[in-house]
Structure formats: C-alpha cells, structure tokens
Amino acid sequence: MPIRSQSHKDQLFLLPPSVNEWVRSDHPARVLSDIVDHVNVSDFRRVCTEGRPCYDPRLMLKILLWGYATGVRASRKIEERLHSDVVFMWLSDMEKPDFRTICLFRKGNLAAIENLFAQVLVVAKQLGFLKLGLVALDGTKLRASAGINSFKQVSEWRKQLAKAREEVRRMLADAEKEDAADDARYGEDRRGDELPKDLADARERVRKIEQLLSQVGEDVKESQRVSMTDSESGYMHTPTGSQPAYNAQVVVTRDQIVVYSDVTTEPVDTNQLLPAIAGIKRLTGRKPRRLVADTGYRSGPNLQALEAARIDGYLPETEERNIGRLKRGRPELYGKEAFKYDKRRCRYTCPAGRTLDLYSVRRHRTKYGGGVTALYRAGRGVCQACPERQRCTTDHRNGRSISRDDYEEERQRMRQKLNTAEGKAIYGERKCLVEPTIGQLKTVGGIARLLLRGLLGAKIEWKWATIAHNLLKLSRLVAGGNLKPAWAA
C-alpha cells in the first residue's frame, strides 16, 4: 500500500498558521481559558521582567493552573512547555515568561488565590455543580521538600551547634597562631584578611543551626525531630512509611468539586473538622447538610459541634468494615453497653443490679487535645461477692470500673445512627467521593510531593492544585457535554 512521503521540516507555509487552530474546539483548555477570562484578577500582584511590561495576570493564571491540572508544576518545566506544548503556547498567546517570573507569581499571591478559589466555586454554582447536600472530608500527607536525613532531634542539633562552634573557635585559634608566625617571619605587612574556606563553611553551619533552633523555640522537646531543610514540616507516618510531610485537608461534594482545602502541621486530623466547616461557610455562604469523615476526625467535641450546628454527621469510631461490630480485647466479658447509666443520680447499674458510683475524675491533656474522664466503680467487696464476676471482670482486687466523659451521649447517638442500614450506606459514599479526588490530585496533578517549603509554601501549592482540579473538572464537563455556560450565551 502507498506510504505518505515524509514532509520537509524546512518547508514554508503558503499562508501563516493560526495559533487558534492548534487546539481543537472541544479541548478543556478552552473552557479553562474562558473561566479565567471571566473572573476578577485585580488582587493578583503583577510580576515584571526587567526592561519589559508586566505580564497579564490572566496569562500567568492560565499557564499555572493548566500546569497544576496536568501535573506540570515546576516553573522550569512550565517554561519548557511554553516552547514545546501547543496547549501551553495557545493559553499564553505565544508569550514566554521565564521560570523566575512564573515562580514569583505563584508564591506571591496567597490572598488572591483564596479569592480565586471562591470565584471558581461561584462558577461551579452557576453551572449547577455546587451541591452541599453531602460532603466528604479527608486528609492526606504531602511529602515535604526535605530529605529524611535532614531530620534530627533538637538535642542532636544542639550537639551539632556546639561542635560547629568549637570547630570555628579552633580554626580561629589556629589562624591567629599562623598569623603570629608569619608576622615573626615575614613582618607585619601581610594582609591577613583571606578567610579560609573551611572556616567559612563552619561559620555557615553555625548560622544555619542557630537559625533552626531559634525557629523551633525554647519550649520544644529535646526529643522532637526537626528538619534543617524545612523546619516547619513534620516527621509523619504514611502508608509508605514515615517521612517529612504536611497534612493536607480537602472537602468535596458528590460531583467531586473541592469546596475547602487547607494544610496543617498537625499529623492527626482531630482538630481539622471545625475549621473545615467554618471554611465551607465562609467560601460558599452556607454550611453542608450532611458530612462524612473517617475515624480520624472522631472526637467528643467534634460530635457535639456537629449536633450544635445541625449538620447530619457520620464519624465512625472504627474503620468501615468494622462498623456495628464490638471490638473488645475480652469479648466474653460484659461490654460497656450492658451497664445502664442514671444521669440524675450520676451512677451506673451493672447487669447483676449492683451500682457503680463515681470514684474519681481525671483531667488528661495530649499534644492535640484533652478532656475530663470520670471513673465509676462498685463499693469495696461488691464485685468479689458477685456471682457474675467471672463474666464481668478480671480485676479481682478492685472489681469492674466504667469510664465516662462529657460526650458519651453524643458517641452513643452516633454509634446507633451508623449501625442502621441507611447510616452505613451514607457513610459508604465517602470512599467514592473524597478518596478518588485525592487520587486525582496526587496522580494527575502530581502534588504527592511539594516544591515550595514551609507551611505557607505548602498552603499555596495545595490551593493552586485544588483550584486547578475544580477548573479541570468543570472544563471537562462543559467541553464534553451539552452544558452551556452563561458567558457563552
């Protein structure tokens, strides 16, 4: 069969090519470009290259957001695409800002990025994709821009500082001896202001370690591990092992539109539910009707706050496959549910009819929370003489005890709700909403590892990634269906 002849690369076009013809008419990048053209960008700081006018913020937004949407995040990679990728070239109108300009624009507009996030949600609402009937909250660890070997305990950094200072002192003493010997041998007219490279390196180590210790403060524990590269990142546990990371939070709707995103240095999710609800209300003007989250968010204050806000929450005390099952170390003994609580008299009644009165109250405090726990116990000798003792307790000296805090009623109501078929079905939607969204952000968007350092840098990158996710989701829906946005009318 005939074969097409190879075209010559130096062949000239009869008519000049049109950049607009390089991108097909139903390409999602066209919709993304239209959305950016219809948002307010007056808050964005204009970045200028020396000797040239400033680049249009809309141009910078388009190339950055398309980069984050397609996994091209590094500023040098984006600059490279501006010379080789027709979609980037079309979005930039053939302009080619260098990587420094791109990087400065990305880092210098946090407040404007927050406003852009809210504007994109308004666009989603106009298109009918901002429904807060059910939202799912989850957290994921983002690998920090720091190596594992850069982490040492604070006590080890103090030892390193003392060692570096001693090295500087020794080098200075050796230099003084050498200067004195040179003066005696050659005279005192030698310059003597040349700084040895080893001494400069030692002084730089002292400066960096002193700066690191000043950042972590005086109250930090000596056993805490801190990174020289990124002192704000934490050494967090992930499914692939412990590594320097930040804890990123995200809330998505049934349409997988992100309605809230943030980053924290806390490795646990317990304290992130209330900020998420407040953030959703701030960005959308209303609170969700129903919220699902995994067991990492389950705490007494969170359950109480959901009820106070009249949000139908679903926070299990165990992973999904164990909902409704009693997970106890000694299943043959009576569980806590077998004991009846008398709120008016402040005491429990055991299955054998004996009473357990208030024995002690203990305040406990952890790094990320705390509370008050009351302990109830039967009188002396009651459990020892009880015929149900073998089925109730193994503590033959003190007998059975029951603990209770201020949120026991909220836990019981949540447990009963999740044990129903409807509750299990609602909670089961979580893994179909937020987990795929996180997978898209990390796999398609390539945000599994951060490029910027510090908590502020992590917040900026995560916000760019979630805005790009929303825009790509909306752009694909508009480009691939019959949905016609208002600005196209």
Order of alpha helices (4+ residues) and beta strands (2+ residues): alpha-alpha-alpha-alpha-alpha-alpha-beta-beta-alpha-alpha-beta-beta-beta-beta-alpha-beta-alpha-beta-beta-beta-beta-beta-beta-alpha-alpha-alpha-alpha
